[in-house]
Amino acid sequence: MKTTFFSPARRMRGQGMVELAVCAAVLVPLFLLIPVVAKLGHGKQMAMQAARNAAWEASVAKNYQPASRATLQSKALDRNFADADAPITSRTSGVSSGAFSDQMLNTFSNQKLLEKRDLSITRTANNGSPGYVDEAAQLLPKNYFDNAFPPNKSGYVTAEVTLNYRDLKTTDGRPARFLEPLDNLDLADKRHQTLLTDAWNASGPRSGARSVIATVRPLAPVSYFEGLDGVFDLLKPLTPILPMVGSLGDLELGTIEPDVVPADKLANYPSKPGKP
């Protein structure tokens, strides 16, 4: 029986190949996944901004009725997921499908990690606050402060943005099996935003029940004397004889305009020069 012995150098060369294969099997996927983690963090930040904007958008919605999901999603795509130098306009583009131009939303194989139709905005609503202070306010009479104060019952605004990330694929579009089980995670990133605010009907007319003037009026008791300034008009003829008494005729008793900015407080801001 013949026994064969391998030299130490040959055994070392074999051990080095095994170590190289193990390192390649472990480190290469890690090198590919590290940028993906950074891209997920980038998407998370934009989702948080989209949720915050959707909540503030709902806080000034007319009659406290948020816009439709399609409108909110289109605004999020135009304002939060657009290029940094893209102009922001009041009118939405209406584009809700296609790829993003942001390269941070691509994978290492140049496949899409996220597309426009993978974004959705849900649970946007204006409700009453669940806090104890709001519950205590329910004990007050309904006509307390003309029902204008405390804050309105639709000031608890919520919004939720969901990003449905795509599974990792190779350059030819096949599943990246060498990253298993990280190639098929079905990731969904949900971001919530909650606001407790009273917009005082910022987007509505001054005649509304929750307008600025209607909300502030109970806090200014002199406003209940509105209409009595006609009594002081009788004193205007006395201006040449008794100037101090006659000047009371110019008094507008009970008139409040908290949402009107005096003209001398307005400034002309320089316009931004256009690009050459």
SVG drawing of the C-alpha trace seen along z (x, -y; Angstrom):
<svg xmlns="http://www.w3.org/2000/svg" viewBox="-75 -126 81 128">
<polyline fill="none" stroke="black" stroke-width="0.4" points="0.0,0.0 1.5,-3.3 0.9,-6.4 1.0,-9.8 2.0,-12.9 1.4,-16.4 4.0,-19.0 3.3,-21.9 3.5,-24.4 0.9,-22.6 -1.4,-22.4 -1.0,-26.2 -1.8,-27.0 -5.1,-25.0 -5.9,-26.7 -5.4,-30.1 -7.8,-29.3 -10.5,-28.2 -10.1,-31.4 -10.3,-33.4 -13.4,-31.6 -15.1,-32.2 -14.1,-35.8 -15.5,-36.3 -18.7,-34.6 -19.2,-36.8 -17.6,-40.1 -18.7,-40.6 -22.5,-40.6 -21.7,-42.9 -19.9,-45.4 -23.0,-45.3 -25.5,-45.7 -23.8,-48.6 -24.7,-51.1 -28.3,-49.7 -28.6,-50.5 -27.5,-54.1 -30.1,-54.3 -32.8,-53.0 -31.9,-55.7 -32.1,-58.3 -35.6,-57.1 -36.6,-57.1 -35.7,-60.8 -37.7,-61.7 -40.7,-59.7 -40.5,-61.6 -40.6,-64.9 -43.5,-63.8 -45.5,-62.8 -44.8,-66.1 -45.8,-68.1 -49.0,-66.0 -50.0,-66.8 -49.4,-70.5 -51.2,-70.5 -54.2,-68.9 -54.2,-71.4 -55.2,-74.2 -57.5,-72.2 -60.8,-73.9 -63.5,-73.0 -61.0,-70.6 -61.4,-68.1 -58.0,-66.8 -57.4,-66.4 -57.7,-63.1 -55.0,-60.5 -54.1,-60.9 -53.6,-64.7 -51.5,-64.2 -49.3,-61.6 -48.8,-63.8 -47.7,-66.7 -45.3,-64.4 -43.7,-63.2 -43.3,-66.7 -42.1,-68.4 -40.3,-65.7 -39.0,-63.2 -38.1,-65.6 -34.7,-67.0 -33.2,-69.5 -33.2,-72.2 -36.7,-71.5 -39.1,-74.5 -42.0,-74.0 -45.4,-75.0 -48.9,-75.1 -50.2,-73.0 -49.1,-69.3 -47.8,-67.5 -50.1,-64.6 -47.4,-62.1 -47.7,-59.1 -45.7,-56.4 -42.3,-56.0 -38.8,-56.0 -37.1,-58.6 -34.1,-60.5 -32.5,-60.3 -29.6,-57.8 -29.8,-57.1 -33.0,-55.2 -31.2,-52.7 -29.4,-49.5 -25.8,-48.3 -27.0,-46.5 -28.7,-49.7 -32.1,-48.3 -34.8,-50.4 -35.1,-50.2 -38.1,-52.5 -40.4,-53.8 -43.1,-56.5 -46.0,-54.0 -44.4,-52.5 -45.3,-55.6 -48.7,-55.9 -50.2,-58.3 -52.9,-57.0 -54.7,-57.8 -54.7,-61.6 -57.5,-63.0 -58.6,-65.9 -60.1,-64.6 -60.5,-65.7 -57.6,-65.6 -57.5,-62.5 -55.8,-64.4 -57.2,-65.0 -57.4,-68.8 -59.7,-68.4 -61.9,-66.0 -62.1,-68.5 -63.2,-71.2 -66.2,-69.1 -67.6,-69.9 -67.9,-73.6 -71.2,-74.9 -71.6,-74.7 -71.9,-78.5 -68.8,-79.1 -66.7,-81.8 -69.1,-81.5 -67.7,-78.0 -64.5,-79.6 -62.2,-78.8 -60.7,-76.3 -59.3,-75.1 -61.5,-73.4 -62.5,-69.8 -60.7,-69.1 -57.2,-70.2 -55.7,-66.7 -54.2,-66.0 -52.6,-62.7 -50.8,-61.5 -49.0,-58.3 -46.6,-57.7 -45.6,-54.2 -42.7,-53.3 -42.8,-49.8 -39.2,-48.9 -38.5,-46.5 -36.5,-43.3 -32.8,-43.3 -32.1,-42.0 -29.1,-41.4 -28.4,-43.4 -30.5,-41.2 -33.5,-41.5 -33.2,-38.1 -33.4,-37.8 -30.1,-38.2 -29.9,-34.7 -26.4,-35.2 -27.8,-37.7 -30.3,-35.2 -32.2,-35.8 -31.7,-39.5 -32.9,-39.4 -36.5,-38.9 -37.4,-41.0 -40.6,-42.8 -39.6,-46.0 -42.3,-48.6 -41.3,-51.8 -44.1,-53.6 -43.7,-57.1 -46.3,-58.9 -46.8,-62.6 -49.2,-64.0 -50.1,-67.7 -52.3,-69.3 -53.0,-72.7 -55.7,-75.3 -55.2,-76.8 -58.0,-79.3 -59.3,-78.6 -56.2,-79.9 -57.4,-78.8 -61.0,-80.1 -62.8,-83.4 -63.0,-85.8 -66.7,-85.1 -66.1,-81.5 -66.8,-80.2 -63.2,-79.3 -61.6,-82.3 -59.0,-84.4 -61.3,-87.2 -64.1,-84.8 -61.6,-83.0 -60.0,-86.1 -63.3,-88.0 -64.2,-86.2 -60.7,-87.0 -61.3,-90.8 -64.4,-91.8 -64.4,-95.2 -65.5,-93.5 -69.0,-93.1 -69.5,-96.9 -69.3,-96.8 -71.9,-99.0 -72.0,-101.5 -69.5,-103.8 -72.4,-105.7 -72.9,-107.3 -69.5,-109.0 -70.3,-110.2 -72.6,-112.8 -69.6,-114.4 -67.8,-115.2 -69.5,-118.7 -67.8,-119.7 -64.3,-119.2 -63.8,-123.0 -64.9,-123.9 -63.7,-120.9 -61.0,-119.1 -60.5,-116.4 -64.2,-115.6 -64.8,-115.8 -61.9,-113.5 -63.9,-110.7 -66.1,-110.7 -63.3,-108.9 -63.3,-106.1 -64.5,-102.7 -65.5,-101.0 -65.5,-97.2 -63.7,-96.9 -60.9,-94.3 -58.9,-93.1 -56.2,-90.8 -55.4,-89.2 -54.7,-92.6 -51.1,-93.6 -50.6,-97.4 -49.1,-98.8 -46.1,-100.3 -45.2,-96.9 -44.9,-95.4 -41.5,-95.4 -40.5,-94.9 -38.3,-91.9 -35.7,-91.9 -36.4,-89.4 -34.0,-86.6 -31.9,-87.0 -32.6,-84.5 -30.0,-81.9 -27.8,-83.1"/>
</svg>
